[in-house]
Protein backbone atom coordinates (compact mmCIF):
# COMPACT_ATOMS: atom_id res chain seq x y z
CA UNK A 1 0.00 0.00 0.00
CA UNK A 2 2.89 2.36 0.50
CA UNK A 3 3.66 2.21 -3.22
CA UNK A 4 0.51 4.17 -4.16
CA UNK A 5 1.42 7.80 -4.97
CA UNK A 6 -0.60 10.50 -3.23
CA UNK A 7 -1.72 13.20 -5.61
CA UNK A 8 -1.90 16.69 -4.23
CA UNK A 9 -4.59 19.13 -5.29
CA UNK A 10 -3.74 22.19 -7.30
CA UNK A 11 -3.86 25.51 -5.41
CA UNK A 12 -7.07 26.54 -7.20
CA UNK A 13 -8.81 23.30 -6.21
CA UNK A 14 -7.55 23.68 -2.64
CA UNK A 15 -9.06 27.18 -2.46
CA UNK A 16 -12.31 25.82 -3.90
CA UNK A 17 -12.39 23.03 -1.32
CA UNK A 18 -11.75 25.50 1.50
CA UNK A 19 -14.48 27.80 0.14
CA UNK A 20 -16.98 24.94 -0.07
CA UNK A 21 -16.23 23.80 3.49
CA UNK A 22 -16.64 27.36 4.79
CA UNK A 23 -19.85 27.85 2.82
CA UNK A 24 -21.24 24.56 4.11
CA UNK A 25 -20.37 25.51 7.70
CA UNK A 26 -21.97 28.95 7.31
CA UNK A 27 -25.13 27.48 5.79
CA UNK A 28 -25.44 24.93 8.60
CA UNK A 29 -25.09 27.70 11.19
CA UNK A 30 -27.73 29.78 9.41
CA UNK A 31 -30.12 26.80 9.28
CA UNK A 32 -29.58 26.14 12.97
CA UNK A 33 -30.24 29.80 13.75
CA UNK A 34 -33.39 29.74 11.61
CA UNK A 35 -34.76 26.65 13.35
CA UNK A 36 -33.97 28.19 16.74
CA UNK A 37 -35.82 31.39 15.76
CA UNK A 38 -38.81 29.37 14.52
CA UNK A 39 -38.85 27.44 17.80
CA UNK A 40 -38.84 30.66 19.83
CA UNK A 41 -41.64 32.12 17.72
CA UNK A 42 -43.69 28.95 18.15
CA UNK A 43 -43.18 29.06 21.92
CA UNK A 44 -44.12 32.73 22.07
CA UNK A 45 -47.23 32.62 19.88
CA UNK A 46 -48.49 29.10 19.15
CA UNK A 47 -47.74 26.90 22.18
CA UNK A 48 -50.48 25.40 24.34
CA UNK A 49 -50.05 28.16 26.93
CA UNK A 50 -51.54 30.69 24.51
CA UNK A 51 -54.57 28.63 23.51
CA UNK A 52 -57.76 29.60 25.35
CA UNK A 53 -60.02 26.94 26.79
CA UNK A 54 -63.25 26.79 24.78
CA UNK A 55 -66.30 24.77 25.75
CA UNK A 56 -69.41 24.09 23.69
CA UNK A 57 -71.64 26.65 25.41
CA UNK A 58 -69.08 29.44 25.06
CA UNK A 59 -68.60 28.61 21.38
CA UNK A 60 -72.36 28.60 20.73
CA UNK A 61 -72.75 31.95 22.51
CA UNK A 62 -69.94 33.43 20.44
CA UNK A 63 -71.38 32.12 17.19
CA UNK A 64 -74.98 32.92 18.20
CA UNK A 65 -76.06 29.33 17.60
CA UNK A 66 -78.76 27.77 19.73
CA UNK A 67 -77.13 25.09 21.87
CA UNK A 68 -78.67 21.70 22.47
CA UNK A 69 -77.58 21.61 26.13
CA UNK A 70 -80.36 21.85 28.77
N, C-alpha and C positions, 0 to 999 in steps of 0.2 A: 504494500500500500504506500510505502514511502516513495516509490518511483513515479507516482502520479504528480505531474507538475500543477502547481496552483497558479491560476491566471488571475492577475490583478485587474481591477477595473480601471478604465481610463478616468482622468480627472473630471471630465464632463459627466460621466455616468456616476461617479462618486458624489458630485454635487447634486445630481438629480435624485440619488438615493437618500441623501441627507434631507433634501427639500421634501421628498415624499414622506419620510418619517416624521418630520416636523409638522407637516400639514395634517397627517393622520393624527398625531398627538393633539394638535390644536382643535381639530374637528371633534375628537372624542371629549375633550374638555368642554367644548361648547354644547355638545349634546347632553353631557352630564349636568351642566348649568341649566339648560333648558328644561330637562326633566325635574330638576330640583325646583325651579320656578313654577312649573305646572303643579307640582305637588303642594307647594305653599299656597298657590291660588285655590286649589281644590280644598285645602284645609280651611282657608279663610272664608270661602263663599259657598261651597257645595257639600261640606261634610254633614253628618247627621245632627250635629249640634245646631245647625242653622235651619233645620227643617221643622216647621211648626207641627204640633199634633192636631190632626183633623179627625173629627168623628162624623158620623152620618148626619146627625141633627144640625151640626154647625155648617156642614156643606150644603144641606138643603136650605137652611136659612140664607146662606150667602147667595145661592143660585135661585132663590125664591121658588123652590119646587116643594109641593106638598109632600111631606114625609109620610111613610106608612107606619111609623112608630106610634103607639098609643099615648 
